[in-house]
């Protein structure tokens, strides 16, 4: 898969004044794993996205880029 920006985790963390390290601690995940999600190198599971949304007090839609998979015309 190419390097598409599929999630908005980095943006939401910035809006909430939270760090990757904080999110990793909340999820019980390695900070390196969270860093890969934040930089869109890899993607979290749907279950983890739901958990993140709850932790960050946002809707799951706030964490994903709906148009990320649209192909340019």
ChimeraX attribute file (.defattr): number of C-alpha atoms within 10 A of each C-alpha:
attribute: neighborCount
match mode: 1-to-1
recipient: residues
	/A:1	5
	/A:2	5
	/A:3	9
	/A:4	11
	/A:5	18
	/A:6	20
	/A:7	23
	/A:8	18
	/A:9	25
	/A:10	19
	/A:11	13
	/A:12	18
	/A:13	17
	/A:14	11
	/A:15	10
	/A:16	12
	/A:17	8
	/A:18	13
	/A:19	15
	/A:20	21
	/A:21	15
	/A:22	13
	/A:23	20
	/A:24	17
	/A:25	13
	/A:26	13
	/A:27	15
	/A:28	9
	/A:29	12
	/A:30	13
	/A:31	17
	/A:32	12
	/A:33	15
	/A:34	25
	/A:35	19
	/A:36	14
	/A:37	20
	/A:38	22
	/A:39	16
	/A:40	18
	/A:41	16
	/A:42	17
	/A:43	17
	/A:44	16
	/A:45	9
	/A:46	10
	/A:47	9
	/A:48	12
	/A:49	19
	/A:50	17
	/A:51	15
	/A:52	21
	/A:53	18
	/A:54	12
	/A:55	12
	/A:56	19
	/A:57	10
	/A:58	14
	/A:59	13
	/A:60	15
	/A:61	13
	/A:62	14
	/A:63	21
	/A:64	16
	/A:65	14
	/A:66	12
	/A:67	9
	/A:68	11
	/A:69	10
	/A:70	7
	/A:71	6
	/A:72	4
	/A:73	3
